[in-house]
Amino acid sequence: MKLMQIIKEEIVPLSSKQNLILFIIIACLFQFVLFYAPALADDAVKQSQLPTNSQGLTPDDQDNAIITDSMTKNEGMEQPATKTVSAEAISAPKVVRTSTHTITAYNSEVAQTDDDPCTTANGFNLCQHGEEDSIAANFLKFGTKVKIPELFGDRVFVVRDRMNSRYTSRVDVWMKDHSQAVTFGVKVATIQVLE
């Protein structure tokens, strides 16, 4: 306290009005600049810790779905060129491996399954779900997501069922309609296992 008094009186002698103005300036500086600095630093740390996807985008970047690509010249002025990225491209799962397999189709019928044809080996009810997005495969874990682009385009299937143990490398696609499964027959195609 005594040191402040010495500085105030001897080093920076100011009148009471000047002291008041200096105090207001310092208070404003603290309020509008220094007060926000820790909060801004904290936000920057949190932003750097956000998880990113395979394209290196944070969830905030994904919401905007715009990536600054490069600088282009437009009428003598440099402007950032932007490339719009669809939400599907950002959230598209990565293919971890591919392999070729025999692909067949089945229905929820006792003759093709067991005495509870709607319930898969992992307890999932295909009939209640009603979506043709389930497959049976013995060589993949339950819950594994796969695509069969040659036959089904971008449709994603989930491994929810098993086949007879003699089919170690076959994929069986569940279909609602019996005639559709018969028409599908037996095919050979490449599957893409997704992460």
Residue pairs with C-beta under 8 A, 6 or more apart in sequence:
8 14
8 19
14 22
47 58
47 60
50 58
50 59
50 60
51 58
51 59
52 58
53 62
53 90
53 91
54 94
55 67
55 85
55 90
57 67
57 90
61 67
62 87
62 90
62 91
65 84
65 85
65 86
65 87
65 90
66 82
66 83
66 84
66 85
67 82
67 83
67 85
68 80
68 81
68 82
69 80
69 81
69 82
69 83
70 80
70 81
71 78
71 79
71 80
71 81
72 78
72 79
72 80
72 81
93 145
93 156
93 194
93 195
94 194
94 195
95 147
95 192
95 193
95 194
95 195
96 193
96 194
96 195
97 192
97 193
98 190
98 191
98 192
98 193
99 190
99 191
99 193
100 188
100 189
100 190
100 191
101 169
101 170
101 171
101 188
101 189
101 190
101 191
102 169
102 170
102 171
102 186
102 187
102 188
103 148
103 151
103 170
103 171
103 172
103 173
103 186
103 187
103 188
103 189
103 191
104 170
104 171
104 172
104 173
104 184
104 185
104 186
104 187
105 172
105 173
105 174
105 175
105 180
105 181
105 184
105 185
106 112
106 113
106 136
106 172
106 173
106 174
106 175
106 181
107 117
107 174
107 175
107 176
107 177
107 178
107 181
108 117
108 118
108 126
108 127
108 174
109 117
109 178
110 117
117 127
118 125
118 126
118 127
118 128
119 125
119 126
120 126
120 134
120 136
120 160
120 161
120 162
121 136
121 142
121 160
121 161
121 162
122 142
122 143
122 160
122 161
124 134
124 160
124 161
126 134
126 160
126 161
126 174
130 176
132 173
132 174
132 175
132 176
133 155
133 156
133 157
133 158
134 157
134 158
134 159
134 160
134 161
134 173
134 174
135 146
135 157
135 158
135 159
135 160
135 161
135 171
135 172
135 173
135 174
136 159
136 160
136 161
136 162
136 163
136 171
136 172
136 174
137 144
137 146
137 159
137 162
137 163
137 170
137 171
137 172
138 162
138 163
138 165
138 167
138 168
138 169
138 170
139 168
139 169
140 146
140 159
140 193
141 159
142 159
142 160
143 158
143 159
143 160
144 158
144 159
144 193
144 194
145 156
145 157
145 158
145 159
145 193
145 194
146 156
146 157
146 158
146 159
146 171
146 191
146 192
146 193
146 194
147 154
147 155
147 156
147 157
147 191
147 192
147 194
148 155
148 157
148 171
148 173
148 189
148 190
148 191
148 192
149 190
149 192
150 189
150 190
151 187
151 189
152 173
156 194
157 173
161 172
161 174
163 170
163 172
171 191
173 184
175 181
175 184
